[in-house]
Amino acid sequence: MGTSQSSSGSPSGVPMVPPWVPDIPLPALPAEGAPPGAVPEQGEASEQTPPSPEPRQPIPVAPRGRFLGANRNLGDYARSGDSASMRRGLGQYVKKGYGGSATATRRMGGTAQTAQALYSALSGGPGNPYTAPGSPLDPALTAGRSADEVMDAVVEAVRPVDGTQDAEASRTSIKDALSDVLKQFPDADLRDLQQEQRDLAIERFVAGDVFRRIDLDLGRTIREKSPNAATGLGRLKEVREYVRETVAASFRMLREAGQGLAAGKITQIVQNALRETFQVFEGYAE
């Protein structure tokens, strides 16, 4: 599925958010009773003063058996293909495995940060450090290169190797997202994408990173509990598609609420989309 091998499970007694993950403050929640995705009320000075982020809570310590319920339900899904078991498994993954959608969103802090860099790298234009002379995406250096070579250059510029599974997963997610853009927009210039193309790249990148986090934490159960290897890969593909649909729906809801992707706001919007996605998953927990 284009990701590294699943881990054997997360140990107990360690922070649910590893120390290498950037702990980006979550944006303020909408007012109580506001529709999902609504922009928080900010008062008369809202244009000058951004909303205060949520108070930072201590990062929870992982309890023993944090993924027990998720693995049980996903094991049932692997054996039977029952989509309800899959959704319950993802619900338990967020609710018990990460203590809720807020911590799960914090766990993906690196995804939000990388999304900001990716959006900038794909925007082109004068003054863009990613396309400046001598930079990895300098038009003079990338001229005549194949699409695959340009995608590799984007990956290296946006998410260099740092020895973590998060970096490995994000590098794969970036390249897969760019491949999706080129499939839908064959004539797209990856060094200077149009708004619709950038939006698609960010959405697919976020969905890929969420799926790969799930795969790293729980994918081994699906592979081992499926009747055979081919079925296991099929089950993982179904999970990936479900994650992609949920992430896309979260971004769509935010756009309808006036929170479209825009330069300087990518980290915040991606965090909001991640939180909406994990809230959907958490809603299936029993």
N, C-alpha and C positions, 0 to 999 in steps of 0.2 A: 504493500500500500504506500510505498514511498516514504517510510519513516523508519527510525531506528528500532531495534528490537525492544519489546516491552520489558519493563523492569519486573523483578520478582515480587514487587509490593513495597509500599512505603513503610519504613520502620516507625514504631511508636516513640513518643517522647522527643520528637524533633518538631521545629516550627512547620506549620502547614505551608507557609510561604518561605522558601529558602532565602538565605541572606543575599544571594547574588541577584535576586529579582528586584528591580526598581520598585520601591513602594510609593507609587504615585497617588497622591490624595484623590479620593473619589469625589466627583462633582456632587453638589448638594442634591438631595432628593426633591422631586416635585412636591408641592403643597398637598396635604392630605385631602383626598377626594378628587384630585386632578386626574385626568385620563392618563394612561400609560404613555410615557415618552414626552409628556408635557415639559416645557421649559420652566424651571423654578422661578417663582415670583421674586423680583429683586428690588422692587420699590422704585422711586422716582430717579434715583441715581444709577439705575441699572446699566445705562450705556457706558458710564465711566467706571463702575465698580463691579467686578465679576462676582458671581455668587460664591459665598464661603464654602469651602469643601467640607465634607462630612468630618466630624471629629475622628481622629485616628484612634482606633481601638488596638489593644495589644494583639499580636498575631497568635491565634490559638495553637496549642501544642497538640500534635496528632495523638489521638487515643489508640489503644490497642484495637485491632480489628476494624479500623476506620472504613475499609472498603468491603467488609464482610457482606453487608446487604447488597451492595452494588454487584459484587462478584456472583452472589447467589442468583440474583435476577438475570444478570447477563449470561450466566451459565445456562439458565432455563431458556433464554432467548437463543443461545448458540445451538442448543439441542433441538428446539422446536421451531424457531423462526417466528415466534409470537412477538409481534411488535409492541404489545402492551408490556411484556416483560422487559423489552429493551428500554422503553420509556421509564418504567419503574426503576430499572438499574441506573439510568442516568440521573433520576431524581435522588436516589440514595447516594449516588456518587457526589452530588453537590451538597445535599443536606447533611449527610453523615461524614462523607469523606473529606469535605472541606468546611463543615460547620455552617454552610449556607452560601447564598449567592454573593454576599459581600466579600467573604474571604476568597471564594473561587475567582472573583473578579480581580482581587489583589494578586492572586497567584499568576494571573495573566498580565501583570504589569509590563513585562518585557514585550508582549505582543502589542500593547497600546503604544509603547515607545517606538518600537520598530515600525509600526504603521505610519507614524509621523515622518520618520526618515524615508520610508518608501514613497509616501505621497510627494515629498519634496523632490526625491530623485527622479520621479516620473513626470514632474511638472515642467522641466526645461525652462527656457526664458533667461534673459540676462540677469546676472547676479546670483544665479543658482550655483552654490558651491559644488554640487555634484557634476555639473557640466562645464565648470570653469576650465580654462586651459591647463592641461597636465593632470586633471582629475580623472577618476576612473571612467566617467561617462563623457569625457571631452569629445565632441563630435569629430574632431580631427583624428582622435585615436580610435574611435569606434566606426569610422566611415569604412564601408566595404565589408564589415564583419557580418557573419551570419546572425540570424535571430537568436540562435542558441548561445552564441558567444556574447551577444549584448545582454541576454538574460543573466549569464554568468557574471558579467561585469556589474550588473545591478545588484546581484546577490552579494558580491564581494564588497561593494561600496556601502550597502545598507546594513548587512549583518555579517561582519567578519567572524571567523572561527574564534571561539574563546574557550573551548574545552568543555562546554556544558551541553547537556541534551537539549536544553532550550534553544541554543544557537543552532544546533544541527537541525532541529525540527523547523525552526523559522526559516532557515535557508532553503529547505525543501518546500515549505509553504509558499515562499516568495516565487520560486521558479514555477511551481504548479499554477499559481495565480496568474503569472505573466503568460504562461502557455494558454490558460483559459481566455485571457484577453485576446491573444492572437487568433485563437479559434473563432471567436465571435467577431473580431475586427481584424481581418487578415492584413489590412494595409496600415495598421497602427504603427506609429513611431514610438518605440518604448522609451526613448529619451525625451519625449515631449507629447504625452498623451492628452487627449481631450478630456473634459470633465467626466463625461459618462464612462470613458475607458478607465480613468483613474478610480472612479467610484467602484467599478467592477473589480479592479485589481485589489483594492483595499478590502472589500467584502470577502472575496475569495481567499485572500491571505489570512484574514481573521478566522474564517471558517476552517481553513486548513490547520491553523495553529491550535484551535480548540479541539479539533478531531485528534490531532497528534498528541495533545496532552492526555486525552482520554485513552488513546491507544497505548501510550507509554504506561499509564496507570492500570489499565484494565484489559488491554488487548490480548494479553496472554491467556486470560480466562476464555475469551471467545475462541481463540485458536485451538486451545486444548479441549474444550467442551463440545466443539462442533463435530459432527459425524466423520468428517474428512477434511483435508486441507482445502479443497476447492470450495466446500461449503463455508468453511471458516473465512476465507477471503471474501466470499459473497456476503456473509453477515457483516463483516467490517465495512464493505462497500455500502451496505444499507445504513449503517450507523453514520458513515461519512456523509451520505446524501441527506439524512435526517438533520444532522448538524448544519449542513450547508443551507438547507431550507429554513431552519430556525434562525440562523444568523442573518440570512437575507431578509426575513420577515422583521427582525429587530431593527435593521438599518432602514427598512421601508417605513416602519412605524415612526422612527425618529425623524425621517425626512418629512413625513406628513405633519409632524408636530413642530416643524421649523428648525430641525437640527440636522441639516444636510452637511456633508463633508465640505470643509473649506480650510484653506491654509491657516495655520495657527490654532485650529480647533480640533485637529485630527485626534490627538491623544484623548481629549475629553469625550468626543463623539464615540470613539471606539470603546472607551470604558463604559459608556452608557449602553452601547450595543451588547457588549459582553455581559453586563449586569442584567439586561433584559433577557438575553439568551439563557443565562443561568437561572433566572427566576422562572422561566418556562420549564426548564428541566426540573427544578426543585418542586414545582407544582405537582409533579407525578410521584413524588416520594410518598410512601405509606408508613 
